[in-house]
């Protein structure tokens, strides 16, 4: 009798994209539902994220009935979460807790120009390397003023590609060497179990000093893989940002096909 050996092939990990969205933004209330080219900003984000090849599903997480209803109206899967979360990460964690997934991508709800390829780039790191629990993106700084701008978070990495530190200050310090600076792009990918325990990790002095939540992982001894991208993050935090996005769209038709 002949036996046919069929090697076991593990199923690819399930990757859930979660878009946290709240209505009461301090600088631009209701921005998620502000119309941009005949659609809410949030809808643009959802449509772009839905084009990412690595994502199995895309879910919107909110604490506001208006956003919930609008999301359903344009066809998104949406869940209601607690209104007491202090960060988008906490909201993503609650939304993903009962979902059947292995990897979770936290996609900012105010970036209507998000590139699906950037999502794929960050998610692929965890798909390819089971030892990683978290990944994010960086982009080479080509505008000198951003180096000293505290609102532009800088990141330095080691030879492995893992983050050494994130800071609002210029890092590394330049002593006449023509060293490249990199800005952090705030798109995060987490292994599910890691994310669910993230909020319970101690907040350290570096996170408090810089007010940068990603430092919590480093201070607690975890690795963050940082992938270089050409994607330029542009969030809509103010009405002026919205006008800038409108101008970019008019110049380059950046919202075409999705």
N, C-alpha and C positions, 0 to 999 in steps of 0.2 A: 504493500500500500504506500502510495506517495503522499507526502504531506507538503503542502505549499506553505512556505513561511511568508507571512505578510508583516513587515515591520510596523510597529505601532507609531502612528504619527499624531502627536499631540495637537489638539485644536489651537488655533491662534487665540491669543488673549482677547477678551471682549473689552472694547475701549468706549467709555461713555464720555461724551462732551457735555459739560454742565455750564450754563450761562446764568450767573447770578444777576438778578435785576431788582432794584428797589426804586420806589417812586420818590422818596423824600431825600434826594441828593441835596447837600447843603449849598453847593454853588450853582446848581442848575436843576431845580425841582422838576420832576416829570420828564427828564431828558430822554428816558428810555422810549417814551411814546411820542416824542417830538418828530414831526414829519420831515423826512429827507427824501427828495425825489419821489414823492407820493406814497412813501411807506414809512412806518415808524422806524427809528434807529434800531430798535431791538430786532425788528424783522430782518433788516439788512444783516445784522450779526448772525442771526439764526440761519438765514439762507446761505451765507458764506460758510459757516461752520458745517452745514449739512453737506457741503461739497468736499469736505476733507475725506480722503480715502481711508484713513486709519480708523475713523470713528464708526462704531457700530450703531450708535444712537446719539441724538442730541436732545437735551432736556433743559428747559428754562426753569429756574428756581426763583420764586419771588415771595414777598410777604404782603403784596398789595393786590386787591381784587381787580383794580383797573388793568394792571399788567397781566394778571391771570386771564381775564376775559379777552383782552386784546391778543394775547398769545394763542388762545384757542381759535380766535377768529381768523388768524392767518395760518392756521394748521399745525402749530407747534405742539409738542408734548410739554406739559407744564405741571409743576407741583407747587403747592403752597407750603411755605416754611415759616418758622417762628419770626416774629418781628423784633426779637431781642438780640439777634446776632450782632457782634461788634465788627465782623469782617465778612468779606465775600467768601473767604475760605471756610468759615464756619457754616455759612449758608450752603455751600457746595457739599460739605461733609454731611449735613443733615439730609440733603436731597439724595445723595448717593448711598446712604447707609442701607437702605432696603432694596437697592437696585442690584440686579444680577450682572456684575461687571468685575473685571480684574484691574483695570487701569482707568483713571479719571482725569480728564483734562478740564482745567478751570479756565474758561474763556470769558474775557472781559465783555460785559454787556454794552459798553459805550464805544466800541471800536467798529464802526460800520464798514471800514475798509480792511478788516482782518483778512489776511491771505490764507486760504485753506492749506497751501503748501507749508506755511509756517507751523500750523497746527500739526501737520503730518511729520514735519521735521522733529519737533519736540517729542511727540508721542512715540515715534519710531525708536528713540533711544531706549525707552523702557521695554518696548516689544522685543528689541534685539538683545538686551542685556538683563536677564532676570535678577541680577544682583542689585540693580539700581532701584531706589525707592522714590526718586524725585528728579525731575529735569525741568529746564527752562531754556531761555534763549538770550543771546547777546548780539549786539550789532556794533560794528566799528564806528566810532564817533568821527564825523567829518565836518562838524560845525564847532569851531574852537570854543565858543561861548558855553557850549553844553558841558565842557569839562569842569568848569567852576560853578555851574548851576546846581544848587542842592536839590532841585526838583527832578534832575536827571540823575538817576541812580547808576553808579558805575560798578563794574564787577571785574575782579581779577581771577584767573584760573591757573591751575597747575598743568603739567605736561599731560596728565590723564584727561584733561578737559573738565575736571571737577572744580567747583567754585572754592576759592580760598577765602574771599571776603567780598561783601557788597557794602558800598558806602555812598553817602551823598557828597563826600569830599572827593577831590581828584586822587585816584589811585591807579597806578603807583605814582609816588612822588617823582617828578622829572628833574634830574640833576644834569640836564644838558644832553641826555640821550634821547634820540628821536624814537620814543616808545609809543606804541599804539594804545589808545584808550578805547574801552568798550562800554557802551551803555547796556543796562539790563532791560530786556523786553519782558514785561510782566505777564507772560503766559506760562502757567504751571501745569505740570503733569505729575500725578502721584500714583503709586501703588495703593490700592484701595485700603488695605489694612493700615498702611502708614498714615494715610489721610485721616482715617477715623480716630487715630490716636494723637493727631497733631495738636489739637486744641488743648489736650491735657498735658502737653509737655511744658516744663517750666519756662517762663519768660526770663531771659537772661539780661545782663546789663548792656550788652551790645545792641540787642533788639530795642531796648528802652531808649538808649542813647540816639540811635539812628532812626527809630520809628520805622523799621523795616522788618516785616513779619518773617521773611525768608531766612533771616539770621537765626531764628529759633531752631531750624534744622541743624545748622552748623554748630551752634552752641551746645546742642544736645548730641553731637558726635555723628551726625548723618551726612552722607554725601549728596551733593546736588550736581548732576551733570549739566553743563552749560554748552549749548550748541550755537555755533555762529550762523547768523542768517543775514540776508539782505533786506528783510522785511523791516519797514519803518513804522513803528507803532504810533498811532494817532488817535487818542481818545477824545471824546467830546465831553469836556468837563464844564465848559462855559458856553454862552451864546456866541462868543467870539470864535471858539473852536468849531462850532457848527458852521459858521460862515467860512472858515478856512477850509473845512471839508467840502463845502459846496463849491468853492473855487477850484479845488483840486479835481473834483468830479467834472466840472465844466471844462477844465483844461485837458484832462486825460481820459474821461469816460471810465473812471475806475470802478463803477458799480455795474458794468455791463454783465449780462448773463448771471445775475444773481445778487 
